[in-house]
Amino acid sequence: MNIKYFHDTDTLLLTFTGSDVVETRDLSENVLLDLDQNGDIVSITIEHARQQANMDDFSFQQVHGPAAKMV
């Protein structure tokens, strides 16, 4: 996974795979979802990221161990 923030355009790009994009879907006015030929997610683009995704408070945490149970 790769995360890039473009300050000049206030755009956040989350890339999950290096697969070729064959379809882009608008999830909302500011969120685009890129899919590969199998319908798997390649990337997500968030425009106006500071407003949409609270970019001022970004953090990453990797948790090891058993997965939490969904309730």
N, C-alpha and C positions, 0 to 999 in steps of 0.2 A: 504494500500500500504506500502511496506517495501523496503527500499533501502539499499543495502550493497555494500561496496567497499572493495575488497581484495587487499591490498597494495602489498603483496608478489607476486601476479600473475597479478597485474594491471587489475583486472576484476571487472566490475560493474554488479550487479544483481538487477533488478527491479522486485519485486514480487507483483502481483496484487491480486491474490486469493490463497487460500490454496488447490485448486482442484488438483487432480492427473493429471500429464502430460501424455498424450497418444501419442503426436506427437511433434517432434522438427523440425523446418524448419530453414534452413540457409538463412537469408536475404542478407547476404554478407559474405565475408571471416571472419569478426570479430563480426558479430551480429547474435544471435540465438533467435528464437521465439518459446516458449513452449506453446502448446495448450492443452485444456482439451477435453473430449469426445464430447462436443458440438461445438468445434471449437473456443471457447472463449480463449482469451489470459490469460495464467497463469503467465508467466514471460518472461522477455527479458534479455539476457546476452550479455554484450558488452565486448569483449576482447580488450586489448590494449586501455583501457578506457581513459587514460590521453591524448592519441593522437586522439582518435575517438570522445570523448565527452567533451573535455576541462574541466577535473576534477578539475583543479586549480581554477576555477571560478564557483563553484556549489552554487546555491541558491534555495530556495523554497519559494513560496508565495501563500497563499490561499486568493482568492478574493471572497468576499461575494456580493450579489446583482444580478441584472439581467445579464444574459449572453450577451456577446458582439455579435453583429450581424455579420455574415460572409458575406463578400462582394465578 
